[in-house]
Amino acid sequence: MKVDVGDTLRLKKPHPCGEHLFKVLRVGMDFKIKCVKCGREVMVPRAKIEKNIKEIIHGDL
């Protein structure tokens, strides 16, 4: 799965604030993603993110 820094991910499960869109800040064994709505940053293991991706929006929103 090809995910780059700057891409926006639509995940299956929403963030507690209700948003499904997350911006990718860092890619590696862990992904650092930022909620588009509230701005909270989270580190998530690659396996968990790849399982929960619904759509990849390349580039910026």
N, C-alpha and C positions, 0 to 999 in steps of 0.2 A: 504494500500500500504506500503510495507516494504522497507524503504530507510535508510541506515546507513551512519555514517560518513566514508569518504573514498571512497564511491561509486562514479561513474561517471554517469551523466545523459545526455542523448541525448534529447534535447527539440525540440518542433515543430518549434518555432521561433528562429532565430539566434540572437546572441549578435550583437550590431552595428559593431563590427570588422569582422563579417562574420562567426564566429565559432558557432557550435551547441552543443558542448560538455562542460559540467560544472562539476567541482569536488565539492562534498558536504563537507563543513567544519563544519557545525553545524546543528542539527536537533531539532525542537521543534515546537512551534506555528508558528515560522518563520524559513525559511531555509537560511543559509548563504552559498552561492555558489560562486565558483571562475571560471572565464573563463579560459579554458585550453590554449587558444592562447595568449591572452594579459595579463592575470593575474589579471584583475579587479575583486574585490569582491563586491557582491551585497546581500542585505537582501531582501527576497521575502516571502510573506505570504504563508503558507502551501497550502491553497485552490488553489491559482493561480499556484503554482508549480505542484501539483498533476494533474491539468487539462491539463497542457502543456507537461507532460512527454511522450516521444515517446518510450524510451528504458532505462532500468537500467542496467548498466554494473557494476557488483559487484566487489569490490576490486579495486586495483590500475591499471592504464593503463600501 
